[in-house]
Amino acid sequence: MATRDDPTTPPPPSPEVGSVHVILDPDVVHVVLAGEIDASVAPDLTAAAAEAIAAGLPVEVDCRSITFMDSTGIGFLARLAARSQRPVRLLHPPGTVRFLLETVRITSMVEIVED
């Protein structure tokens, strides 16, 4: 039986560090979220929201690579939706993220795009 001290036992997977990227196109702001969206990326989320809102363009948030989201990410999406002049589109949110959105009833504030 392999134990944790056994060199043939792989280490447990480490959590995926979250990342936030903003891409400004002439007609839309793309916010790409990946990995764990939690308090560790809060400053990046704040900066991304400010940049997206200041652009005054439609906002699309690519959620397909999110592996975990807590209230920090939900708060970001709620603030972004409340402050944006146009509807915020969430692209391909994983099932767990979609469950969170439905649980806190934010789905009425955003447009979810699956395809």
C-alpha positions as CSV (number, residue, x, y, z in Angstrom):
1,M,0.0,0.0,0.0
2,A,1.4,3.4,-1.0
3,T,1.7,6.0,1.7
4,R,2.2,9.7,1.6
5,D,5.9,9.2,2.3
6,D,6.2,6.7,-0.5
7,P,8.0,8.4,-3.4
8,T,5.9,6.5,-5.9
9,T,2.8,8.2,-4.6
10,P,2.0,11.4,-6.5
11,P,1.4,14.5,-4.5
12,P,-2.2,15.6,-4.1
13,P,-3.2,18.0,-6.8
14,S,-2.5,21.6,-5.9
15,P,-5.4,24.1,-6.3
16,E,-5.4,26.0,-9.5
17,V,-4.4,29.6,-9.0
18,G,-7.0,32.0,-10.4
19,S,-6.4,34.4,-13.1
20,V,-8.3,37.4,-14.5
21,H,-7.6,38.9,-17.9
22,V,-9.3,41.8,-19.7
23,I,-9.2,42.1,-23.5
24,L,-10.5,45.3,-25.0
25,D,-11.9,45.0,-28.5
26,P,-13.4,47.9,-30.4
27,D,-17.0,46.5,-29.9
28,V,-16.8,44.5,-26.7
29,V,-14.8,44.0,-23.5
30,H,-13.8,40.3,-22.8
31,V,-13.1,39.3,-19.2
32,V,-11.5,35.9,-19.0
33,L,-11.7,34.1,-15.7
34,A,-9.8,30.9,-15.1
35,G,-8.9,28.6,-12.2
36,E,-10.0,29.4,-8.7
37,I,-11.9,32.7,-8.5
38,D,-11.7,33.6,-4.8
39,A,-10.3,36.2,-2.4
40,S,-6.8,35.6,-3.8
41,V,-7.8,37.3,-7.1
42,A,-10.0,40.0,-5.5
43,P,-7.7,42.9,-6.5
44,D,-7.6,41.7,-10.1
45,L,-11.4,41.4,-10.2
46,T,-11.7,45.0,-8.9
47,A,-9.3,46.3,-11.5
48,A,-11.1,44.2,-14.2
49,A,-14.5,45.6,-13.3
50,A,-13.2,49.2,-13.3
51,E,-11.6,48.7,-16.7
52,A,-14.6,47.0,-18.2
53,I,-17.1,49.6,-16.9
54,A,-14.9,52.5,-17.9
55,A,-14.8,51.2,-21.5
56,G,-18.6,51.7,-21.8
57,L,-18.9,48.7,-24.1
58,P,-20.8,45.4,-23.8
59,V,-19.0,43.0,-21.5
60,E,-18.6,39.3,-22.0
61,V,-17.1,37.2,-19.2
62,D,-15.6,33.9,-20.4
63,C,-16.2,31.4,-17.5
64,R,-15.4,28.1,-19.2
65,S,-12.1,27.6,-17.4
66,I,-13.3,28.4,-13.8
67,T,-12.6,25.5,-11.5
68,F,-13.9,27.1,-8.3
69,M,-15.8,30.2,-7.4
70,D,-16.8,31.7,-4.1
71,S,-18.6,34.8,-3.0
72,T,-15.8,36.9,-4.3
73,G,-16.5,35.9,-7.8
74,I,-20.3,36.2,-7.4
75,G,-19.8,39.7,-6.0
76,F,-17.7,40.6,-9.0
77,L,-20.3,39.5,-11.4
78,A,-23.1,41.3,-9.5
79,R,-21.2,44.5,-9.3
80,L,-20.2,44.3,-13.0
81,A,-23.9,43.6,-14.0
82,A,-25.2,46.4,-11.8
83,R,-22.7,49.0,-13.1
84,S,-22.6,48.1,-16.7
85,Q,-24.7,50.1,-19.1
86,R,-25.4,47.0,-21.1
87,P,-26.3,43.4,-20.2
88,V,-23.3,41.3,-19.2
89,R,-22.9,38.0,-21.0
90,L,-21.5,35.0,-19.2
91,L,-20.0,32.6,-21.7
92,H,-20.0,28.8,-20.9
93,P,-20.2,28.8,-17.1
94,P,-19.5,25.4,-15.6
95,G,-22.3,23.6,-13.8
96,T,-21.0,24.5,-10.4
97,V,-20.8,28.2,-11.3
98,R,-24.2,28.1,-12.8
99,F,-25.6,26.5,-9.6
100,L,-24.1,29.4,-7.6
101,L,-25.6,32.0,-9.9
102,E,-29.0,30.4,-9.6
103,T,-28.7,30.0,-5.9
104,V,-28.0,33.7,-5.3
105,R,-30.5,34.6,-8.0
106,I,-28.1,36.6,-10.1
107,T,-29.2,35.0,-13.3
108,S,-31.8,37.7,-13.8
109,M,-28.9,40.3,-13.9
110,V,-26.8,38.5,-16.6
111,E,-27.3,36.7,-19.8
112,I,-25.9,33.2,-19.8
113,V,-24.6,31.9,-23.2
114,E,-24.0,28.1,-23.5
115,D,-23.1,27.7,-27.1
